[in-house]
Amino acid sequence: MSLLVRPRYRYAAQVIALVLLYVCTGIPGKALMHVPGGVGTLAWAPSGIALAATVLLGYRVWPWLWLAEAFVMWSSGAPIAVGCATGAGQALEAVVGCWLLHRIPGFRAELDRVQDVIGLVVLAGGLSSMVGATIGTVALQAGGGLTAVAETFWDNWRAWWLGDAIGIVIVGALLLSARPRLLDVESPSQPRSLLESAALALLLGAAAFNAFFGGSLAKDVFLRLFFAVPLLIWAALRFGVRGAARSMFIVATTAIVGTAMRRRALLFDMQLYLSVMACTYLVLGAVDEQRRRAFRRQELAAITLQQSNRALRMLTRCNTAVVHAVDEHQLLDEVCRISVEDAGYRMAWVGRAEDDQAHSIRPLTFAGNGAGFLERVRVSWADDKNGGATVGTAIRTGRPTVGRDLLNNRDFAPWRDLLREYGYRASIAMPIHLANATSGALLIYATEPNAFDSTEVSLLNELGGNVSHGLLALRTQRKLAEEIRARDEFLAIVSHELRTPLTSALLTAQSLRAGRMAPTREDMERAGDLLERQLKRLESFTEDLLTVGRILVGRMEIHFAPMDLAVVVRDEVECLAPACARAGCAVTIRAERPVRGHWDREKLGEVVRNLLDNATKFGAGKPIEIAVDEVSGTARLVVVDHGIGIDPEKLPRIFEKFGRAVSTRSYGGLGIGLYIVSNIVQALGGRISAESVPGVETKFTVELSAEGPEPLARRALRVG
């Protein structure tokens, strides 16, 4: 509701201000009539006010103009009918003038073009003022408002027309040119020009006062007005149309008072003089303003071209760096160096988005004068005051973010003093995307407040994408190299692990065949046990390899059925009891009650076997504790050994394919047991975690939903 009411209040305030301004200038204007009983006034300011109001507020203000003019006429003693007629003429004059101005192609109310000023002078001042003069003079003639002293109808019409025309040209230009404009030339309202403007106004006022009040002869007025000519030229060439309009307003105001008090005989001559002066200096101001604006556009175009060229140069050289990079840090260092040394930016740095509570941004590298700056600046990618900078916004939104005129930008208030100290006036941040997420940003600072236009932003945005692809390619290349090394190591381990049981079995068979072993029953049983253990070991290796293959191609089948996790654990521990005994590990099971759920019996047993095999391998000679319980519908299996433990830096990688926490020289095995366990647990709808204190204990915790991952998955599920 407030959005609908506020514009109405604003328009009402504008109308009230318009009426008050019209009346406050109209009543004194009537008092300064230069022809007793007539309508002659040097310049009728309300005509300019009416035209400016119609141009700025629209045609809908005409009723208020009509009422204001009627009130002014009534207050000066004219009959109500005459006041209503002249009010209609004044309102129609403003409407016609506005309509004529909008016939000019591309008309701008700011009057910052020569054609707009000429249109104001000729169309509004010369033509539309005839409407008000004709209707007003006829109304006064018919209503008896013109006395014999007023001489002829033509004299009154001419005085009215020129008075309205001068008011439109001077007052209308004064009000319209006060609007802000694009590529503004020197303005009297700018702080650096206040003293100059004040001096110009004082000198011009003194010259005008001297012209109208300094001599006794009427002919001296025009001679003394020549002293104002250099000042008017100064105003037009220094401040454009705006300065010319304000200067002419000072001269016209002095002329109105002076002519009314001392120079009534010069009414027509002074009207012509002011008309010519106003037209001349307004056009001169428009020409000079348009010329300087053209120069300013050329300067901006040159600056834009220079900025685009440096961005293009940076893009080209950074693309070369991306192609030849062999390391992520080297690539980021080179991009920052190119930004400063080759492209000419003030400073460039790369920050990584930390996933901590403060959402901090950690600088990775920089180039330029950013050494002390990065230690002192406090930025984040959180949605708060510290995250309002370009780098925080870019990371948070995933889109390039530009900050211009940083010293006057409210979003950069927390860092304003620091930015001023290091000479940073504009910045751009390009997000760095890795693995479908924004992991950081490249931030570039410039010394120009209005740097980074659309073309430059487009080129730098392309650069940010190329850097992201380069980093992703390097990361993929490094990961692929690691996988190749792990694969080669795995193949070497597989070869060794397969050769060991095969060699043992082969030697046993050869000894029996050569007769070097006594064929007693006891020896035959011992040889059979040895062969059986080696064959089971081969079978276990083969099954693990097949399982990994099924996982990689997404063919691992899961069949859900009701079971008791405690029973599964006891059965598997009983089967592995001989192996635990050989490793010297006493196994303790704590399962106080049944823990029932829907799982795959074979795969769940494989999880228990792999965890127990891992515990006996790395905790030989130490006890092993197994706990089974249920908490809020979640089954939990905990296996704790007291072996060598796992290095904290290697702990996150133990569930990866071919991930190992120890050297293969010290401990055998394929290094895929925990990888298989992790995938099986995920397929069963659970999760596995590991905690370790090196040299003290290692604890694996498996959590499974008692209902399985989903009802349909209880029958069959293929996972990858």
Secondary structure, 3 states (H helix, E strand, C coil): CHHHHHHHHHHHHHHHHHHHHHHHHHHHHHHCCCCCCCCCCCCCHHHHHHHHHHHHHCHHHHHHHHHHHHHHHHHCCCCHHHHHHHHHHHHHHHHHHHHHHCCCCCCCCCCCCHHHHHHHHHHHHHHHHHHHHHHHHHHHHHHCCCCHHHCCHHHHHHHHHHHHHHHHHHHHHHHHCCCCCCCCCCCCCCHHHHHHHHHHHHHHHHHHHHHHHCCCCCCHHHHHHHHHHHHHHHHHHHHHHHHHHHHHHHHHHHHHHHHHHCCHHHHHHHHHHHHHHHHHHHHHHHHHHHHHHHHHHHHHHHHHHHHHHHHHHHHHHHHHHHHHCCCHHHHHHHHHHHHHHHCCCCEEEEEEECCCCCCEEEEEEEEECCHHHHHHCCCECCCCHHHCCHHHHHHHHCCCEEECCHHHCHHHHHHHHHHHHHCCCEEEEEEEEECCEEEEEEEEEECCCCCCCHHHHHHHHHHHHHHHHHHHHHHHHHHHHHHHHHHHHHHHHHHHHHHHHHHHHHHHHHHHHHCCCCCCHHHHHHHHHHHHHHHHHHHHHHHHHHHHHHHHHCCEEECCEEEEHHHHHHHHHHHCHHHHHHHCCCEEEECCCCCEEEECHHHHHHHHHHHHHHHHHHCCCCCEEEEEEEECCEEEEEEEECCCCCCCCCHHHCCCCCCCCCCCCCCCCCCCHHHHHHHHHHHCCCEEEEEEECCCEEEEEEEEECCCCCHHHHCCEEEC
